[in-house]
Amino acid sequence: MYQFCCDECGESYIGKTVRCLKERKKEHFNALTKSYVKSSIANHILMTNHTTSFNDNFKIIDNARTNYELTIKEAFNILQSNPKINDNNDFQLALY
């Protein structure tokens, strides 16, 4: 699980990936120029005209052994911190 913080406004995004964070950062960055790639981070940067460093603004905040455990942790962290850049913080997760 990772967190992105915008340099200009301090708003954050929480996401998960089972791949290397470097690859996920590259996808968010590529979404700035490719309209078919979806990224809440890219949307925030484009809509606000903010500039940010894609190298320094991501950090790993948690990890898990399984994707299911990672999904639960992601949901808990999003509900707890209510990051403004996340598009949809109002979701349900079945715990069984």
HELIX and SHEET records of a PDB file:
HELIX    1   1 LEU A   21  ASN A   30  1                                  10    
HELIX    2   2 SER A   40  THR A   48  1                                   9    
HELIX    3   3 ASN A   67  SER A   81  1                                  15    
SHEET    1   A 3 SER A  12  GLY A  15  0                                        
SHEET    2   A 3 TYR A   2  CYS A   5 -1                                        
SHEET    3   A 3 PHE A  58  ILE A  60 -1                                        
END                                                                             
